[in-house]
Amino acid sequence: KRSIRQIGIYDPTFSDTSMTNLGSKATDLEENESAPVSILIQGKQNMSLEVLPTLTGSKYVSVLLGESMSGLAGKMRAREKSEGVDKDVLIGLVGTALGAVSKAAVHENIGWVQKFNLASGEFNTPGFYGKFENSDKESTAKNFSEIPTGIIEQLHEKRYIFPLKHTGDAGTYFNDSHTATKFTDSFAYIENNRTIDKAIRGVRASLLPQINRPLAVDKDGKLSADTIKFFENLANRTLDRMLNAGELSDFAVGIDPNQQVLSDSKLSMVLRLIPRGVARQIEVKIGFTTKLEA
């Protein structure tokens, strides 16, 4: 159980209740099993894209929309059509998303254009499956190019993850790495969660052998400087490796010498991490001039 990092779920009955339940299970895994996870889920859309709700259910959960219409989904529909079956089947992209997250370093966004081109597989034609306005079918599939830009922007702002095309580029990419929480939350993106999860697991592994270790205190009952240094070094080893790997921008480890270890037998430390940033937008100002400043 503790070796699981990401979980992919396909749930045709997915609902707000499902997300709440998944979030509760993920919270339990982190708090009681020391096994934090990221959950990627895709379910059959039971409403049109225009009215999908904004996601705020859980930092552990990411909700996927869309699929590859040129991949398995497209092939299955073409076969069914040739057989006279007028029914679309949702295939989704849970496997593709899991693969991208697994390939990414913990601090990397799966929408990074240079690294995560989905069209290198069978994802040349992204699309959406679900209910659409002005459609006589309960559910159908539409090419990404058929969806108005305004709706695409709304889905992004509502914090869904889906495949898209960038103008002037033949590739297919994820729009972002949203989690189902507010964009102002510290854990609003999968890479934020994966980075701190790795730090938690690594520091825990370093500290676990020290459970029930004797603690040296000075004559005032405070933690000795040597004790503090010993535990700080244990935490530093994991975080130094992450810093050197480019997974963190910086970090600090702090231990209060005044804590009452003689009375409560609990040693507390504070870890502060500065994550890597993500260039979600690149703004370039350009214009003509009559001369260039020296």
Salt bridges, closest charged atoms under 4 A:
GLU33 OE2 - LYS1 NZ 3.99
GLU67 OE2 - ARG77 NH2 2.47
ASP86 OD1 - LYS137 NZ 3.41
ASP88 OD1 - ARG77 NE 3.52
ASP88 OD2 - LYS137 NZ 3.66
GLU108 OE1 - LYS115 NZ 2.62
GLU122 OE2 - LYS75 NZ 2.88
ASP176 OD2 - ARG280 NE 2.98
GLU191 OE2 - ARG280 NH2 2.82
GLU247 OE2 - LYS198 NZ 2.89
